[in-house]
């Protein structure tokens, strides 16, 4: 199982680093630099609002489906038509609630049109994630890997063409419209790929079946909502609470883009881990090898990425956003970079707990995270602006990650030595100290120093035994 996880992780991470990296930094970053200040920040906040309410459109069906199919693959043909019918009803309710929430929050005019497009994007995003959960649940990880990049590939072609030939024609509404179209096309292509497994009659509506699916998805729905709420309320609160809200959200989005680029790796690996943990749990096999491997890989990788990003945050934001960058943009990135380490731990243990039936207990942890995040933002935003919100994100992620890890070991009766915590701590401390020394005693220019620091971190992780090249090579060669 570890070998299967590693091979598919390599495929998905490689594809996503290539395609989504190009999208985030060549397309989306350029769009933000081209648009008037505040326009992208408003869109970022509206997307955040859509993500908060997206639970209505999905209602935990993606995670429920992924877990069930991992152990009962024959159920796809039986329940898929009802999943489709239910998703259509939930999607309609989601759009209505989203627009009502937008109006209550004071959005008017073009912002409502933009919110409608953002709602469509979130709805079709949930459709694509559900359809992809069928692929991963059926063990078709390679196909899933290619579909994980289709929407961004389409955006690179469409928006890239506009930026190259007619950049003056680009507006935030046009950008959002193209994003919606890319999700619609991806969803249609996914249906075609799994059509050989599906009955001809789609969709189907039956109250009893809908009730069964809703009961199964409810715990996951609450988990998704709570997890999203403590990570995505920031943008909405920044845009609504601060006097220069749209501009401040612009700066927050600039820092968050780098966190998004890093998080896509953890998100992809968590998507692979859930069905694998579920299958191991169902077959009553040991979870320890997969847990140890994933935690070491995620934490070592996240520390190697976070330290250079944080220590060179001002220089990086100045390089990426020369037209509107301010010192606060670098401060935002500093805190968000370190929050990625905590979030990586969340991906490893969250996948384990959700796959083994501890959703209800996870929800209590996430609820505490929301209280901490909202309370922290109410205090920090008026005093410290968007940088304060980023610091609160780090605090919240750290609390949730630590709590999940401790309780996962307790609930699964895992020894503290299952994961080499002391080795991870010593590596992280040593690497951060080296980073500080390099900042104060620069060897080259800042960019060369930053790259050198990241590369030396990977070497240090290997020497510490957190990344074992021989084990990775062996896993890549295994066929089962």
Rosetta blueprint (number, residue, H / E / L):
1 X L
2 X H
3 X H
4 X H
5 X H
6 X H
7 X H
8 X H
9 X H
10 X H
11 X H
12 X H
13 X H
14 X H
15 X H
16 X H
17 X H
18 X H
19 X H
20 X H
21 X H
22 X H
23 X H
24 X H
25 X H
26 X H
27 X H
28 X H
29 X H
30 X H
31 X H
32 X H
33 X H
34 X H
35 X L
36 X L
37 X L
38 X L
39 X H
40 X H
41 X H
42 X H
43 X H
44 X H
45 X H
46 X H
47 X H
48 X H
49 X H
50 X H
51 X H
52 X H
53 X H
54 X L
55 X H
56 X H
57 X H
58 X H
59 X L
60 X L
61 X H
62 X H
63 X H
64 X H
65 X H
66 X H
67 X H
68 X H
69 X H
70 X H
71 X H
72 X L
73 X L
74 X L
75 X H
76 X H
77 X H
78 X H
79 X H
80 X H
81 X H
82 X H
83 X H
84 X H
85 X H
86 X H
87 X H
88 X H
89 X H
90 X H
91 X H
92 X H
93 X H
94 X H
95 X H
96 X H
97 X H
98 X H
99 X H
100 X H
101 X H
102 X H
103 X H
104 X H
105 X L
106 X L
107 X L
108 X L
109 X L
110 X H
111 X H
112 X H
113 X H
114 X H
115 X H
116 X H
117 X H
118 X H
119 X H
120 X H
121 X H
122 X H
123 X H
124 X H
125 X H
126 X H
127 X H
128 X H
129 X H
130 X H
131 X H
132 X H
133 X H
134 X H
135 X H
136 X H
137 X H
138 X L
139 X L
140 X L
141 X H
142 X H
143 X H
144 X H
145 X H
146 X H
147 X H
148 X L
149 X L
150 X H
151 X H
152 X H
153 X H
154 X H
155 X H
156 X H
157 X H
158 X H
159 X H
160 X H
161 X H
162 X H
163 X H
164 X H
165 X H
166 X L
167 X H
168 X H
169 X H
170 X L
171 X L
172 X H
173 X H
174 X H
175 X H
176 X H
177 X H
178 X H
179 X H
180 X H
181 X H
182 X H
183 X H
184 X H
185 X H
186 X H
187 X H
188 X H
189 X H
190 X H
191 X H
192 X H
193 X H
194 X L
195 X H
196 X H
197 X H
198 X L
199 X L
200 X L
201 X L
202 X L
203 X L
204 X L
205 X L
206 X L
207 X H
208 X H
209 X H
210 X H
211 X H
212 X H
213 X H
214 X H
215 X H
216 X H
217 X H
218 X H
219 X H
220 X H
221 X H
222 X H
223 X H
224 X H
225 X H
226 X H
227 X H
228 X H
229 X H
230 X H
231 X H
232 X H
233 X H
234 X H
235 X H
236 X H
237 X H
238 X H
239 X H
240 X H
241 X H
242 X L
243 X L
244 X L
245 X H
246 X H
247 X H
248 X H
249 X H
250 X H
251 X H
252 X H
253 X H
254 X H
255 X H
256 X H
257 X H
258 X H
259 X H
260 X H
261 X H
262 X H
263 X H
264 X H
265 X H
266 X H
267 X H
268 X H
269 X H
270 X H
271 X H
272 X H
273 X H
274 X H
275 X H
276 X H
277 X H
278 X H
279 X H
280 X H
281 X H
282 X H
283 X L
284 X L
285 X L
286 X L
287 X L
288 X H
289 X H
290 X H
291 X H
292 X H
293 X H
294 X H
295 X H
296 X H
297 X H
298 X H
299 X H
300 X H
301 X H
302 X H
303 X H
304 X H
305 X H
306 X H
307 X H
308 X H
309 X H
310 X H
311 X H
312 X L
313 X H
314 X H
315 X H
316 X H
317 X H
318 X H
319 X H
320 X H
321 X L
322 X L
323 X L
324 X L
325 X L
326 X L
327 X H
328 X H
329 X H
330 X H
331 X H
332 X H
333 X H
334 X H
335 X H
336 X H
337 X H
338 X H
339 X H
340 X H
341 X H
342 X H
343 X H
344 X H
345 X H
346 X H
347 X H
348 X H
349 X H
350 X H
351 X H
352 X H
353 X H
354 X H
355 X H
356 X L
357 X L
358 X L
359 X H
360 X H
361 X H
362 X H
363 X H
364 X H
365 X H
366 X H
367 X H
368 X H
369 X H
370 X H
371 X H
372 X H
373 X H
374 X H
375 X H
376 X H
377 X H
378 X H
379 X H
380 X H
381 X H
382 X H
383 X H
384 X H
385 X H
386 X H
387 X H
388 X H
389 X H
390 X H
391 X H
392 X H
393 X H
394 X H
395 X H
396 X H
397 X H
398 X H
399 X H
400 X H
401 X H
402 X H
403 X H
404 X H
405 X H
406 X H
407 X H
408 X H
409 X H
410 X H
411 X H
412 X L
413 X L
414 X L
415 X L
416 X H
417 X H
418 X H
419 X L
420 X L
421 X H
422 X H
423 X H
424 X H
425 X H
426 X H
427 X H
428 X H
429 X H
430 X H
431 X H
432 X H
433 X H
434 X H
435 X H
436 X H
437 X H
438 X H
439 X H
440 X H
441 X L
442 X L
443 X L
444 X L
445 X L
446 X H
447 X H
448 X H
449 X H
450 X H
451 X H
452 X H
453 X H
454 X H
455 X H
456 X H
457 X H
458 X H
459 X H
460 X H
461 X H
462 X H
463 X H
464 X L
465 X L
466 X L
467 X L
468 X L
469 X H
470 X H
471 X H
472 X H
473 X H
474 X H
475 X H
476 X H
477 X H
478 X L
479 X L
480 X L
